[in-house]
Every structure is written in C-alpha cells, then in structure tokens.
C-alpha cells in the first residue's frame, strides 16, 4: 500500500513541475512583450568599426602590429 502512495506522490510531483514550467512560460509569453525596436540615429557620423577618434593605439595600416602571445597561455 505504501508503494502505491509513493508512486502517486511521485507522479503528482512530476505533474506539478510540468504545470509550473508550462505556466511560467505562458506567463512570460503573454504578459512580457518584446522590447520596442531602437531608433538608432548616427547622424552624419559614418559608422565604421574600429575607426574611433578616441582610439588609444595608432599603427601603420600597411604593417599592423604583431599579435602578442603571453608565455602563460602557451600549453606544453
């Protein structure tokens, strides 16, 4: 008799977990809407990656700097 009660309790726990997960995702799907799209306005400034006026390092475009590898990152 105890075995049957434990089996029912186990299935009720699984069912409660499934209901909670499905309910949580339904809540987030229904009540939490997508964020509004952003209106990016770059004005007259052209958007070119890595062409900031505030760049710290200047280098020759014809010969870019070499990659620096630290000794600690080399595996033996």
C-alpha positions as CSV (number, residue, x, y, z in Angstrom):
1,X,0.0,0.0,0.0
2,X,2.9,2.4,0.8
3,X,4.4,1.7,-2.6
4,X,1.3,2.8,-4.4
5,X,1.0,6.1,-2.3
6,X,4.7,6.8,-3.1
7,X,4.1,6.2,-6.8
8,X,1.1,8.6,-6.8
9,X,3.1,11.2,-4.9
10,X,6.0,10.9,-7.4
11,X,3.7,11.4,-10.4
12,X,1.9,14.3,-8.7
13,X,5.3,15.9,-8.1
14,X,6.3,15.4,-11.8
15,X,2.9,16.8,-12.9
16,X,3.2,19.8,-10.6
17,X,6.6,20.5,-12.0
18,X,5.4,20.3,-15.6
19,X,2.4,22.6,-14.9
20,X,4.7,25.1,-13.2
21,X,7.1,25.2,-16.1
22,X,4.3,25.5,-18.7
23,X,2.6,28.1,-16.7
24,X,5.7,30.1,-16.2
25,X,6.5,30.2,-19.9
26,X,2.9,31.0,-20.8
27,X,3.1,33.9,-18.3
28,X,6.3,35.2,-19.9
29,X,4.9,34.8,-23.4
30,X,1.6,36.6,-22.7
31,X,2.5,39.3,-20.2
32,X,6.1,40.2,-21.1
33,X,6.2,41.7,-24.6
34,X,9.1,42.2,-26.9
35,X,11.2,45.3,-26.3
36,X,10.4,48.1,-28.7
37,X,12.9,48.5,-31.6
38,X,15.6,51.1,-31.0
39,X,15.7,54.1,-33.3
40,X,19.5,54.4,-33.8
41,X,20.5,57.8,-35.3
42,X,24.2,58.1,-36.0
43,X,23.6,61.4,-37.7
44,X,26.4,62.5,-40.1
45,X,29.0,60.3,-38.4
46,X,29.8,57.3,-40.5
47,X,29.7,54.1,-38.6
48,X,32.9,52.2,-39.4
49,X,34.1,49.7,-36.9
50,X,37.4,50.5,-35.2
51,X,37.6,54.0,-36.6
52,X,37.0,55.9,-33.4
53,X,38.5,59.4,-32.9
54,X,39.2,58.3,-29.3
55,X,41.4,55.3,-30.3
56,X,44.4,54.8,-28.0
57,X,46.8,53.0,-30.2
58,X,47.9,54.3,-33.6
59,X,49.7,52.0,-36.0
60,X,50.7,51.9,-39.6
61,X,47.9,50.5,-41.8
62,X,50.5,48.9,-44.2
63,X,52.0,46.9,-41.3
64,X,49.6,46.3,-38.4
65,X,51.1,45.3,-35.0
66,X,52.0,41.7,-34.4
67,X,49.9,39.6,-32.1
68,X,51.3,39.3,-28.6
69,X,51.2,35.8,-27.0
70,X,52.0,35.5,-23.3
71,X,54.1,32.6,-22.1
72,X,51.4,31.6,-19.6
73,X,48.9,31.0,-22.3
74,X,51.1,28.5,-24.3
75,X,50.3,24.9,-23.4
76,X,53.1,22.4,-23.3
